[in-house]
Amino acid sequence: MVSKDEKLNRIKNDIFEKIEEYYKVKGEKSFIPGKDRILYAGAVFDEKEVISMVDSILKGWFGLGAKAREFNDLFSNYLGVFKTVLVNSGSSANLLALSSLCSKKIKKPIKKGSEVITPAVTFPTTFNPILQTDLKPVLVDVDIATYNCNVEQLKEAVTSKTSAIMLPHTLGNPNDMDTVMDIVEDYDLYLIEDNCDSLGSEFDGKKTGSFGVLSTYSFYPAHHITMGEGGAIAISKKDMQLYRTIRSLRDWGRDCWCEGDELSPNGACKKRFDWEINGIKYDHRYIYSHIGYNLKPTEIMTAMCLEQFKRINKFTRKRRENFQYLYNNLKKYEEYLILPVHHKKANPSWFAFPITVKNDAGFSREDITSFLEKKGIMTRLIFAGDITKQPAYKDISFRISGPKKNAENIMTNAFFIGVYPGLDMPRLKYINGIFNDFFKEVK
Ligand SMILES: Cc1ncc(COP(=O)(O)O)c(C=O)c1O
């Protein structure tokens, strides 16, 4: 007699085989030049991610579970950090990073009202947590071809009120981490690396995201790996208080730090029901030591991310190759365009290919981006540009350290195109051809 479990396994395998067949028939999407749009980014996945997600659905455990544990360990090993905590977006990771460093539960909490230095050209939710945690933003200019913080201004911006630096590695390009770490150590500051756009990038052979006390990741489809929406926060050095604080703030503010997932639903400590508050016996999982959030992703999302992460080295290689292929062609237009530059110790895993149109180019950013867009090549701007110029921030008081000349230039003249692993040779050749056509018209 075939047991129920055997029957279920057989059906499950049939489903998985059908999914495989679906993706085999679907195959790679061929490219019709001039008809198909070339995205600036997108999820690259196949039956493996879908089977992993369906497997989680059939299992019926939707909260974080075994796959999340596996991902956290693999990801921490890859970065060379102490712990990783999954969240539901890169924005949530940034909010958790600053919120946890302000918590009274950690050894040296950031004082309310102290200053956090960050670049003027930024993504809104890299910047917003500074305001959301009642800290004061201090803006520094960026360098034109790296799009990263100007390190001289960064150093000059430090005062006795400075507590932290919120540092994105813009579009995958690592900051000058020798100088940044000198500043962090000299002035005893917290460094948070917004590594949302730079998973796989390295500085001096060390992964970005492993320098700061905390680093953050986005797994939105435009990023290096994806789980639909989602993200993570990594803690670089062993610090159980900080780890528990991050978990607590992510999970409604609860005090209990046991995983409490499918592997140990009643907690691993076996003391869950032995706690009390104000003389009342109370379940540890319902004791709240922070005013928290719920920023958790689901196990189904994690199932996708786990499979995506197995591809990270291939993705990183392809991003670098695509960047180089586009660079080799665009180099001949340096009379008109400022091409991206990286520090000599940096090995970026590019998120995208940034370009700034020179002031004396004889054409505007809109001329070139509308030409590219009309030919089906997606372009994007460098996020918010100079954040002080965005309508949401018109009433915010910033301390601005030095002139923001480059921030203004970038907001006016810069844009980016994609380098993501979904760009194959026919698409890359098409992009180069369209740039060549544009410059034939300009010359
Ligand atoms: C540098 C940076 N930080 C944070 C985020 C926010 O990530 P998410 O969209 O996952 O909230 C993004 C989004 O693209 C980003 O580019």
The ligand as an SDF file (V2000), in Angstrom:
LIG
                    3D

 16 16  0  0  0  0  0  0  0  0999 V2000
   20.8980   52.9650   -1.9680 C   0  0  0  0  0  0  0  0  0  0  0  0
   19.5160   52.4680   -1.6640 C   0  0  0  0  0  0  0  0  0  0  0  0
   19.1490   52.3560   -0.3820 N   0  0  0  0  0  0  0  0  0  0  0  0
   17.9200   51.9120   -0.0550 C   0  0  0  0  0  0  0  0  0  0  0  0
   17.0010   51.5410   -1.0180 C   0  0  0  0  0  0  0  0  0  0  0  0
   15.6530   51.0600   -0.6130 C   0  0  0  0  0  0  0  0  0  0  0  0
   15.4560   49.7060   -0.8630 O   0  0  0  0  0  0  0  0  0  0  0  0
   13.9670   49.1030   -0.9610 P   0  0  0  0  0  0  0  0  0  0  0  0
   13.4210   49.5170   -2.2860 O   0  0  0  0  0  0  0  0  0  0  0  0
   14.1660   47.6290   -0.8780 O   0  0  0  0  0  0  0  0  0  0  0  0
   13.1970   49.6490    0.1620 O   0  0  0  0  0  0  0  0  0  0  0  0
   17.3500   51.6490   -2.3710 C   0  0  0  0  0  0  0  0  0  0  0  0
   16.3810   51.2590   -3.4030 C   0  0  0  0  0  0  0  0  0  0  0  0
   16.6450   51.1240   -4.5700 O   0  0  0  0  0  0  0  0  0  0  0  0
   18.6500   52.1230   -2.7010 C   0  0  0  0  0  0  0  0  0  0  0  0
   19.0240   52.2440   -3.9840 O   0  0  0  0  0  0  0  0  0  0  0  0
  1  2  1  0
  2  3  1  0
  2 15  2  0
  3  4  2  0
  4  5  1  0
  5  6  1  0
  5 12  2  0
  6  7  1  0
  7  8  1  0
  8  9  2  0
  8 10  1  0
  8 11  1  0
 12 13  1  0
 12 15  1  0
 13 14  2  0
 15 16  1  0
M  END
$$$$
